[in-house]
Structure formats: C-alpha cells, structure tokens
Amino acid sequence: MKLTQGIHVMHLFYRINRVVWAQAGPSTAAARSRLEALCASYSHPSAPRISTFVNVGGKADLAFMLLAAELDQLAQMHREIEDAFPAGALEKVYSYLSVTELSEYMSSEEDHRKQLIEREKLVPDSPEFTARMEDARKKMAEYAHYRLHPELPDWDVMCFYPMNKRRAGADNWYSLDFEMRKKLMGGHARVGRKYAGRVSQLITGSTGLDDWEWGVTLVAQQLDPIKEIVYEMRFDEVSARYGEFGEFYVNIRCAPAAAWKHLRL
C-alpha cells in the first residue's frame, strides 16, 4: 500500500520496564542482538529506515523514527521492534503516524517567472531568463524529491513535536484566503532557511492520521540551534497567532549497541 506521492513516517517512544528486563535474565542478550540486527537491516539513506535514539528528560527511554514506502511495511517494522524485546519489557509512551508531503505554499514555476519579470526586470524568453527558469525548475524538483523522500543527516540531536494551526475566532488559520496564508508561510519559511546547515527540518502531514495536523522533526549537531529556531519562529505570526504545539521530545542519536550502555541495561 503505497502513497500517491511520498512515504510513511512513524515516531515511537518507549520506556523500558526495568523489573521485567532484570527478570528476563539471559534472554536480554538475545533482545540486544535482535534489535541491532533489525536496525542494521533498515539502515538505508531513506526508506526503509529505522533510526534509533535515547530520550533526554525522562519522558521515554528509547525512541525510533521509521520511514517506509509501504504502509504494511511500516506496520511490520513497528511490530519487529516490539518483538525484539522480552514480553512486557517495552512500554509505549507515545507514537505518531504521518506522511511526507509537499507544502501547498511552496513556490511554483509561475511564482519564479513573476519574480524574474517583475522584480528582476528580465525579458521573458531571453537567454538569461531561460537559464534562470531552468535553474529554478531543477531546484524545485530537488526540493520536492527530498521533501517526499527525506535523507536526514545522522546528527546528534533529534527533537520531535506535533502541531496544529489554530481555528479559534479571529485567529482561525483556515478562514484566511490562500494568498494570505501563502504570504505568511513565505515569511515563516525564510526564518527556517536562516538555520540551513545547522538544523535539518522535516515537516510531515498527519491530518486524518493522528491527533495533530503535522509532525515536526528537527535534527542538529547540538541542542542550541534547535532551541533558537523554535524560539525565533514563535515570534513569526504563523506561530505566534496561529500555531498550537504538543509535547516536545528531545533525543540523542544512538545506535542500539550504544543505547544499552547509555540506559545502563
């Protein structure tokens, strides 16, 4: 079961029941080996992929990010993770299902054409205009590919949180016309682009799939740029007036073999 475009994404957060784990005795060694082998088998740059993390702050112990083109494969990967552990040792704290998607507000070919003509005063169909349009098409295609088939860097810190657009009274995002929403999202995106090279962002859609409308995954090499980008975006009108946010989960990238040591298991 594939999507028309894009892939499936699942974030999973678990706590280890240490009493059950301790009682499992020798079977814990088998559990370690099973999880390590499972993650090694799903270590592609994009889907199918399982990325493993340890949670910071006590909301969970282990976190997983799953990518799969097929919905049934995603479900199977989920169950394979749980089956790797002794019965009762793994307790789910939170899960989130979403899909990669293209933003309806992304710049179109017509937007680029207008910019070249109206702002940069290029003559339509001139050699420079044609070359600039071709370059814009390539960049749009590359952006679309990596938005739909993400290859997030294996940086040290991952932050995940869900979010909605507000629907309250005068602050109803969906009562705005499309052009106003696109203009506001353009300014929001410019804030995000300031962090290129420091924060890699993945926004996945979940309307009709989970309890929020989007899942936001931020990865970085250290924690401060994640704090900075979220803080700065909160002053942007899209967030300040129309954004609603769920719980934040901060995690450290950690291969299974290292996770056992980190968790003292």
SERO-4910 file (N, C-alpha, C, O; in steps of 0.05 Angstrom, whole numbers):
BEGIN
 pado doro    nc1    nc2    nc3   cac1   cac2   cac3    cc1    cc2    cc3    oc1    oc2    oc3
  Met    A     17    -24      0      0      0      0     18     25      0     27     34     21
  Lys    A     22     36    -23     39     59    -26     22     84    -28     -2     83    -35
  Leu    A     34    107    -21     21    133    -25     23    141    -54     40    132    -69
  Thr    A      5    159    -63      8    170    -90     34    185    -93     47    183   -113
  Gln    A     42    199    -72     69    211    -70     77    212    -41     61    215    -23
  Gly    A    103    208    -37    114    209    -10    115    182      3    109    162     -9
  Ile    A    124    182     28    127    157     43    115    160     71    108    182     79
  His    A    113    138     86    102    138    112    123    142    133    146    133    130
  Val    A    116    155    155    135    161    177    122    154    203     98    161    208
  Met    A    137    142    221    126    136    248    148    143    268    171    135    265
  His    A    140    158    289    157    163    312    147    147    335    123    147    341
  Leu    A    164    132    348    157    115    370    174    121    395    198    125    392
  Phe    A    161    123    418    176    129    443    168    107    464    144    103    469
  Tyr    A    188     95    476    183     73    495    199     77    520    219     91    521
  Arg    A    187     66    542    201     63    567    208     34    572    191     16    566
  Ile    A    231     28    583    239      1    590    229     -5    618    235      9    637
  Asn    A    214    -27    621    206    -36    647    230    -51    658    235    -74    651
  Arg    A    244    -38    676    269    -50    686    266    -74    703    284    -91    705
  Val    A    243    -76    716    238   -100    732    235   -124    714    247   -145    719
  Val    A    218   -121    693    215   -143    674    241   -149    660    248   -173    656
  Trp    A    256   -128    653    282   -132    639    301   -148    657    314   -167    647
  Ala    A    302   -141    682    320   -155    701    312   -184    704    329   -202    707
  Gln    A    286   -189    704    276   -216    708    279   -233    683    278   -258    684
  Ala    A    284   -220    660    287   -235    635    313   -251    633    315   -269    617
  Gly    A    332   -243    649    357   -258    650    372   -260    624    376   -240    610
  Pro    A    380   -285    616    396   -289    592    382   -280    566    396   -274    546
  Ser    A    355   -278    566    341   -270    542    346   -241    534    341   -234    511
  Thr    A    357   -225    552    363   -197    545    385   -195    525    386   -177    508
  Ala    A    404   -214    526    426   -214    506    415   -219    479    424   -207    459
  Ala    A    395   -237    477    382   -242    451    367   -218    441    366   -212    417
  Ala    A    354   -204    460    339   -180    453    358   -159    441    351   -146    421
  Arg    A    381   -155    454    401   -136    443    409   -143    415    409   -126    397
  Ser    A    415   -168    411    423   -178    384    401   -174    363    407   -166    341
  Arg    A    377   -180    371    354   -178    352    350   -149    343    347   -143    319
  Leu    A    351   -130    362    346   -102    356    370    -92    339    365    -77    320
  Glu    A    394    -99    345    417    -90    330    415   -100    301    421    -85    282
  Ala    A    408   -125    298    406   -136    271    383   -124    255    385   -118    232
  Leu    A    361   -118    269    337   -106    256    344    -78    246    338    -71    223
  Cys    A    357    -62    263    364    -35    255    385    -35    232    384    -17    215
  Ala    A    403    -54    233    423    -56    212    410    -63    185    419    -54    164
  Ser    A    388    -78    186    375    -86    161    358    -63    149    351    -64    126
  Tyr    A    352    -43    166    337    -20    157    354      5    161    347     24    175
  Ser    A    377      6    147    396     28    151    401     43    125    422     54    121
  His    A    380     44    108    383     58     82    383     88     86    373     97    107
  Pro    A    393    104     67    392    133     69    364    144     73    360    163     89
  Ser    A    344    132     59    316    140     63    301    114     69    312     97     83
  Ala    A    277    111     58    261     88     65    271     63     50    281     65     27
  Pro    A    269     39     63    260     34     91    283     40    110    306     32    105
  Arg    A    277     53    132    298     61    151    287     61    180    264     69    184
  Ile    A    303     52    198    298     55    227    321     71    239    344     61    237
  Ser    A    316     93    251    336    109    265    330    106    295    307    108    303
  Thr    A    351    101    311    347     97    340    359    120    356    379    132    348
  Phe    A    346    126    378    354    148    395    349    140    425    334    122    430
  Val    A    362    154    443    355    153    471    343    180    478    353    201    470
  Asn    A    322    179    493    308    203    501    321    218    524    333    205    541
  Val    A    320    244    523    331    261    544    308    274    559    289    285    547
  Gly    A    309    272    586    288    286    602    269    267    616    253    276    632
  Gly    A    270    241    610    254    222    625    226    217    614    211    201    626
  Lys    A    218    230    592    192    224    580    191    195    568    170    183    566
  Ala    A    215    185    561    217    158    550    246    149    554    263    165    564
  Asp    A    252    125    547    279    115    546    290    113    518    310    125    511
  Leu    A    276     98    501    284     94    473    265    108    455    241    110    460
  Ala    A    275    118    432    259    130    411    267    119    384    291    114    380
  Phe    A    248    115    367    253    105    340    239    123    319    217    132    324
  Met    A    252    127    297    239    141    274    240    121    251    261    113    242
  Leu    A    216    115    241    213     95    219    205    108    194    187    125    194
  Leu    A    217    101    171    209    110    145    204     86    127    220     68    126
  Ala    A    181     86    113    175     63     96    156     73     73    138     88     78
  Ala    A    161     63     49    144     70     26    117     56     28     97     67     21
  Glu    A    117     31     39     93     15     41     82     17     70     97     15     89
  Leu    A     56     22     72     43     23     98     46     -3    114     51     -3    138
  Asp    A     42    -25    100     44    -51    114     72    -57    123     77    -70    143
  Gln    A     92    -47    108    120    -50    116    125    -33    141    139    -43    160
  Leu    A    114     -9    143    117      8    166    106     -7    191    118     -7    212
  Ala    A     82    -18    188     69    -33    210     86    -57    218     89    -62    242
  Gln    A     98    -70    198    115    -93    204    140    -85    219    148    -98    239
  Met    A    153    -63    211    176    -53    225    170    -46    254    185    -52    272
  His    A    147    -34    258    138    -27    285    136    -52    302    146    -53    325
  Arg    A    123    -73    292    120    -98    307    147   -112    311    151   -125    331
  Glu    A    164   -110    292    190   -123    294    206   -111    317    221   -125    331
  Ile    A    204    -85    320    218    -71    343    207    -82    369    223    -90    387
  Glu    A    181    -84    372    169    -93    397    175   -122    402    179   -131    425
  Asp    A    175   -138    381    180   -167    383    209   -173    391    215   -195    400
  Ala    A    227   -154    387    255   -158    394    259   -159    424    280   -170    433
  Phe    A    241   -148    439    244   -147    468    229   -169    483    209   -179    472
  Pro    A    238   -176    507    223   -195    523    195   -184    528    191   -160    531
  Ala    A    176   -202    530    148   -194    534    145   -177    560    154   -184    581
  Gly    A    133   -153    556    128   -136    579    151   -117    585    148    -99    602
  Ala    A    173   -120    572    196   -103    578    195    -75    565    206    -56    574
  Leu    A    180    -74    543    178    -49    528    150    -37    531    130    -49    524
  Glu    A    149    -13    542    123      1    547    121     26    529    138     44    532
  Lys    A    101     27    512     99     50    494     90     75    510     71     74    526
  Val    A    104     97    505     98    122    517     82    140    498     63    153    506
  Tyr    A     91    140    472     78    158    453     85    147    425    107    137    420
  Ser    A     66    150    407     71    143    379     58    164    361     38    177    369
  Tyr    A     69    168    337     58    188    319     61    178    290     83    172    281
  Leu    A     40    178    276     39    169    248     35    193    229     17    209    234
  Ser    A     51    196    209     48    218    190     60    209    163     70    187    160
  Val    A     58    227    143     69    221    117     84    245    106     78    268    113
  Thr    A    104    241     90    117    263     77     99    275     56     83    261     44
  Glu    A    101    301     52     83    315     33     96    341     24    114    351     36
  Leu    A     85    351      2     94    377     -8     76    398      3     51    395      4
  Ser    A     87    420     11     71    442     21     55    455     -1     66    459    -23
  Glu    A     30    461      4     14    475    -16     23    503    -21     15    516    -40
  Tyr    A     41    513     -3     50    540     -4     78    543    -17     88    565    -19
  Met    A     90    521    -26    116    523    -38    115    539    -64     94    540    -77
  Ser    A    137    552    -71    138    568    -94    133    552   -120    144    530   -123
  Ser    A    117    563   -137    111    549   -163    128    561   -185    142    580   -182
  Glu    A    126    548   -208    141    558   -232    131    586   -239    147    603   -247
  Glu    A    105    591   -236     94    617   -242    104    638   -222    109    661   -230
  Asp    A    108    631   -197    120    650   -177    148    658   -186    155    682   -185
  His    A    164    639   -194    191    645   -203    191    663   -228    207    681   -231
  Arg    A    172    657   -246    170    672   -271    163    702   -265    175    720   -276
  Lys    A    144    706   -247    137    733   -239    159    748   -226    164    771   -231
  Gln    A    174    734   -209    197    747   -196    218    756   -215    228    778   -213
  Leu    A    224    739   -235    244    747   -255    235    770   -272    251    787   -279
  Ile    A    210    771   -278    199    792   -295    195    818   -280    203    840   -288
  Glu    A    180    816   -257    171    840   -243    193    851   -224    195    876   -221
  Arg    A    208    834   -211    228    844   -192    255    847   -203    270    866   -197
  Glu    A    263    828   -221    290    829   -232    291    840   -260    312    843   -272
  Lys    A    267    847   -271    264    861   -297    278    846   -320    288    858   -339
  Leu    A    277    819   -319    288    804   -342    267    802   -364    243    801   -359
  Val    A    277    800   -388    259    798   -411    251    769   -415    268    752   -417
  Pro    A    224    763   -416    215    736   -419    228    723   -444    229    735   -465
  Asp    A    236    698   -441    247    682   -463    275    692   -472    285    682   -492
  Ser    A    287    711   -458    314    718   -464    332    696   -454    324    680   -438
  Pro    A    357    694   -464    375    673   -455    379    672   -425    379    651   -413
  Glu    A    382    696   -412    385    696   -383    360    687   -369    361    672   -349
  Phe    A    337    696   -379    311    688   -367    308    658   -369    300    645   -350
  Thr    A    313    647   -392    310    618   -397    328    602   -379    320    581   -367
  Ala    A    353    611   -376    372    597   -359    364    598   -330    366    579   -315
  Arg    A    354    621   -321    345    624   -293    321    607   -288    318    596   -266
  Met    A    303    605   -307    279    589   -303    287    559   -301    275    544   -285
  Glu    A    305    551   -318    314    523   -317    327    516   -291    323    495   -280
  Asp    A    343    535   -281    355    531   -255    334    529   -233    336    513   -215
  Ala    A    313    546   -234    292    545   -215    277    518   -216    270    507   -195
  Arg    A    272    508   -240    258    482   -243    274    460   -230    263    442   -216
  Lys    A    301    460   -234    318    440   -222    317    441   -191    315    420   -178
  Lys    A    318    465   -181    317    468   -152    290    460   -140    289    448   -119
  Met    A    269    466   -154    242    458   -145    240    427   -145    228    415   -127
  Ala    A    250    414   -166    249    385   -168    266    372   -146    257    352   -134
  Glu    A    289    383   -141    306    373   -119    293    376    -92    294    358    -75
  Tyr    A    281    399    -87    268    405    -62    244    385    -59    241    374    -37
  Ala    A    229    381    -80    206    363    -78    215    335    -72    202    321    -56
  His    A    236    326    -85    246    298    -81    254    294    -52    246    274    -40
  Tyr    A    269    312    -41    279    308    -13    257    314      8    260    305     30
  Arg    A    237    329      0    214    333     18    198    307     20    188    300     41
  Leu    A    195    294     -3    179    269     -4    195    244      3    183    225     14
  His    A    221    245     -2    238    222      4    262    232     21    285    233     10
  Pro    A    258    239     45    278    252     61    302    235     67    299    210     70
  Glu    A    326    247     69    350    234     78    362    252    100    381    267     95
  Leu    A    351    249    124    361    266    146    389    258    154    396    235    154
  Pro    A    406    278    160    433    271    168    433    258    195    415    262    212
  Asp    A    453    241    200    456    227    226    469    245    246    490    239    258
  Trp    A    457    268    251    467    287    271    459    278    299    442    260    302
  Asp    A    471    290    319    470    280    346    443    284    361    436    268    378
  Val    A    428    305    354    404    312    369    380    312    350    381    322    328
  Met    A    358    300    360    333    300    345    311    309    364    308    300    386
  Cys    A    296    329    355    273    339    370    248    334    354    247    340    330
  Phe    A    227    322    367    202    318    353    179    331    369    179    329    394
  Tyr    A    160    343    355    136    353    367    114    355    346    119    360    323
  Pro    A     89    351    355     66    355    337     55    383    338     60    397    358
  Met    A     41    391    318     29    418    318      4    420    301     -1    403    284
  Asn    A    -12    440    307    -36    447    292    -36    476    284    -20    492    295
  Lys    A    -53    483    265    -60    511    260    -86    517    275   -105    502    274
  Arg    A    -86    540    289   -108    547    307   -134    553    290   -132    563    268
  Arg    A   -156    547    303   -182    552    290   -201    569    308   -225    566    307
  Ala    A   -189    586    325   -205    599    346   -212    628    338   -194    644    334
  Gly    A   -237    634    335   -247    661    330   -233    675    308   -231    666    285
  Ala    A   -222    699    315   -207    715    295   -180    703    288   -168    712    269
  Asp    A   -172    683    303   -146    670    298   -150    643    284   -135    624    290
  Asn    A   -169    642    266   -174    617    251   -158    618    225   -164    632    206
  Trp    A   -137    601    225   -119    600    201   -135    593    176   -129    603    154
  Tyr    A   -155    576    179   -169    566    155   -190    585    145   -203    580    124
  Ser    A   -194    607    159   -212    628    149   -198    648    132   -210    665    118
  Leu    A   -171    647    132   -155    665    114   -156    655     86   -157    630     81
  Asp    A   -155    673     67   -154    664     39   -126    653     32   -107    658     47
  Phe    A   -124    638     10   -100    624      4    -76    643      0    -54    636     10
  Glu    A    -80    665    -13    -58    683    -18    -46    694      8    -22    697     10
  Met    A    -63    700     28    -53    710     53    -38    687     68    -17    692     79
  Arg    A    -49    663     67    -35    641     80     -8    636     67     12    630     81
  Lys    A     -7    638     41     18    633     27     39    655     34     62    649     37
  Lys    A     30    679     36     48    701     43     59    697     71     83    701     75
  Leu    A     42    690     90     51    686    117     70    663    119     90    664    133
  Met    A     64    641    104     82    618    105    109    624     91    129    612     98
  Gly    A    109    642     72    134    650     59    153    663     79    177    657     79
  Gly    A    142    680     97    158    693    117    167    673    138    190    674    148
  His    A    150    654    144    157    632    163    180    616    153    198    609    167
  Ala    A    179    609    127    200    593    114    226    608    114    248    595    116
  Arg    A    226    634    110    251    650    110    265    648    137    290    648    138
  Val    A    250    647    158    262    643    185    276    616    185    299    614    195
  Gly    A    263    595    176    274    569    176    300    567    160    319    553    168
  Arg    A    300    580    137    324    579    119    348    591    132    371    585    123
  Lys    A    345    609    151    368    621    165    384    600    179    408    604    186
  Tyr    A    372    577    185    386    556    201    396    534    183    404    513    193
  Ala    A    397    538    157    408    518    139    437    511    146    453    529    151
  Gly    A    443    485    147    469    476    155    472    472    185    491    459    194
  Arg    A    453    483    200    454    479    230    430    462    239    433    447    258
  Val    A    408    465    225    384    449    232    372    438    207    368    452    187
  Ser    A    367    412    206    353    399    184    324    394    193    320    382    214
  Gln    A    305    403    177    277    401    185    261    382    167    265    381    143
  Leu    A    243    367    179    224    350    165    197    355    176    191    350    199
  Ile    A    179    366    159    151    370    167    134    349    153    133    348    128
  Thr    A    120    333    169    104    311    157     74    316    164     68    326    185
  Gly    A     57    308    145     28    313    148     14    290    162     20    267    158
  Ser    A     -5    297    179    -20    277    194    -49    282    197    -62    270    214
  Thr    A    -60    301    182    -89    306    183   -104    280    176   -100    269    154
  Gly    A   -121    271    193   -136    247    189   -121    222    196   -132    200    194
  Leu    A    -96    225    204    -79    201    210    -72    200    240    -70    178    251
  Asp    A    -70    223    253    -63    223    281    -77    247    294    -93    261    281
  Asp    A    -71    253    319    -86    273    335    -80    302    328    -94    320    335
  Trp    A    -57    306    314    -49    333    306    -48    334    275    -51    314    262
  Glu    A    -43    358    265    -42    361    235    -15    357    223    -13    348    200
  Trp    A      6    362    238     33    358    228     52    348    250     47    352    274
  Gly    A     72    333    242     94    326    259    119    341    250    124    342    226
  Val    A    134    352    269    158    367    263    182    352    274    184    347    298
  Thr    A    201    346    257    226    333    265    249    352    259    253    360    236
  Leu    A    264    359    279    288    376    276    312    360    284    313    348    306
  Val    A    333    360    268    358    347    275    381    367    273    381    384    256
  Ala    A    400    365    292    422    384    293    446    370    306    443    348    317
  Gln    A    469    383    305    493    372    316    496    379    346    513    368    360
  Gln    A    479    398    355    479    405    383    452    417    389    436    422    370
  Leu    A    446    422    414    418    429    422    412    458    417    388    464    411
  Asp    A    431    476    420    424    504    419    411    514    394    392    531    395
  Pro    A    418    505    369    404    515    346    375    506    345    358    519    333
  Ile    A    369    483    357    341    474    358    325    493    376    303    502    369
  Lys    A    336    500    399    323    519    416    320    546    403    299    559    405
  Glu    A    340    554    388    340    581    375    319    582    353    304    602    351
  Ile    A    317    561    337    299    563    314    270    562    324    253    577    314
  Val    A    264    546    344    237    545    355    230    571    368    208    582    365
  Tyr    A    249    582    383    244    608    397    239    630    376    220    645    379
  Glu    A    256    632    356    253    653    336    227    651    320    214    670    315
  Met    A    220    626    314    195    622    298    170    629    314    149    636    303
  Arg    A    172    628    341    149    635    357    141    664    355    119    672    361
  Phe    A    160    681    345    154    709    342    142    715    314    131    736    309
  Asp    A    145    695    296    132    698    270    102    694    273     93    678    289
  Glu    A     87    709    257     58    709    261     45    682    257     25    675    270
  Val    A     57    666    239     46    639    234     45    623    260     26    608    265
  Ser    A     66    625    277     67    611    302     54    627    324     38    616    340
  Ala    A     61    653    326     52    669    348     21    671    349      9    671    371
  Arg    A      9    673    326    -20    677    325    -35    651    319    -57    647    329
  Tyr    A    -23    634    302    -39    612    291    -28    584    299    -40    564    293
  Gly    A     -5    583    314      7    557    320     -2    546    347     -5    560    366
  Glu    A     -7    519    347    -12    505    372      7    481    372     11    468    352
  Phe    A     20    475    395     41    456    397     36    434    418     25    440    439
  Gly    A     43    410    411     42    388    431     67    386    447     83    404    448
  Glu    A     71    363    459     95    358    475    120    356    458    119    346    435
  Phe    A    142    365    469    168    364    455    184    340    466    185    336    491
  Tyr    A    195    324    448    212    301    456    240    306    445    244    308    420
  Val    A    260    309    463    287    314    455    303    288    458    301    275    479
  Asn    A    319    281    438    331    255    437    360    257    426    366    275    411
  Ile    A    376    238    434    404    236    425    406    212    406    398    190    413
  Arg    A    418    216    383    422    195    363    441    174    376    462    181    385
  Cys    A    432    149    375    447    128    389    441    101    377    418     92    377
  Ala    A    462     88    366    458     62    355    450     43    377    457     48    400
  Pro    A    436     21    371    427      3    392    449     -6    411    445     -7    435
  Ala    A    472    -14    400    494    -24    418    502     -3    438    508    -10    461
  Ala    A    502     22    430    509     43    449    486     50    468    490     60    490
  Ala    A    462     46    458    438     53    475    437     36    500    430     46    521
  Trp    A    445     10    498    444     -7    522    463      5    544    456      5    567
  Lys    A    486     14    535    505     25    554    494     51    566    496     56    590
  His    A    482     68    549    471     93    558    449     89    579    448    103    599
  Leu    A    432     69    574    410     63    591    417     46    615    399     39    632
  Arg    A    442     38    617    452     20    638    437     -7    638    430    -17    660
  Leu    A    433    -17    615    419    -43    613    439    -65    604    431    -88    602
***
